[in-house]
Amino acid sequence: MNTRSHSGLAAALAAVVIWGLVPVGTRYFVLQVDPLTFNVIRYLFSGVGALPLFCVGAPWRWPARDRWRLVLCAVLAVPGYSVPVAFAARSLSAGRLGLLVATGPIFIIVFSAWLQRRRIQPRIVIGGLLALVGVGLTSLSARASQIGDWSATLLVLVGAMSWAGYTVLVADLTRRHGAFPVTGGVLVVGSILLIGVSLPMIANPQIPPTLSFVAIGALGLASSLLGFLLWNYAASAISAERIGLLLYLLPLIALVAGASILNERYTWTLFVGGALTLVGVAVGERR
């Protein structure tokens, strides 16, 4: 593995750590304000923060094909992921959210094989299966403290599929235009779309206190702007299948954070599932 691959792997891992903490913040805030208001505040900060990258990257000068792909990536990454997950967070705990989001690598492998017509290495398949078993075992530890229904679960799966599609499609853009310009374009376009669609749907706006307002904004900047920069750089350095396996770490981070911050309780199967997940990631990442 060359230096660029190592740095890409490190960037992806940092993004996953940040995103592993997001379900805790999302769960906490959507119980105070409605999910649409939460997302509007979150991406207001993210969109404004990404404006310098957007202006420097000048995506309006890109070839028409790349501009359309940027719009599609923005739809998948921002409203396609954030809206269903925010609504589901009202019914599902942070730990459960992390477990469901961890199904993303399965969709990444399927989408990548379909769109790019590439042969998936056996090691990646074996690592993915091991990690999937780990996710299943880890989920058993969360059921006792979860409150949710099938509709919320399906919403998170829709969000995971959207994110998987974004991860596959954004790789070519980042290789051609760089991680910074693509991140700026995705966040600015995605934030405009999300805010434009959400505002008319908010019947009774619930403006949170100043401290919560700023905290939601900080969450947006960390999870969206910083997380996207790290993830897009990683997507340009290593394959979509390999980077996708790191998403299996999300449930471990979310479950630990949920237990320590939101007092979620888990059983011994958490440790067994977590160990299998890490083994699966290690197997998939190794050449």
Protein Blocks (a to p, Z undefined) as FASTA:
>chain_A
ZZklmmmmmmmmmmmmmmmmmmmmmmmmmmmbcfklmmmmmmmmmmmmmmmmmmmnomml
pcfklmmmmmmmmmmmmmmmmmmmmmmmmmpcfklmmmmmmmmmmmmmmmmmmmnopacd
fklmmmmmmmmmmmmmmmmmmmmmgccdfklmmmmmmmmmmmmmmmmmmmmmmmmnojkl
mmmmmmmmmmmmmmmmmmmmmmbacdddfklmmmmmmmmmmmmmmmmmmmmmmmmmmcfk
lmmmmmmmmmmmmmmmmmmmnopacdfklmmmmmmmmmmmmmmmpZZ
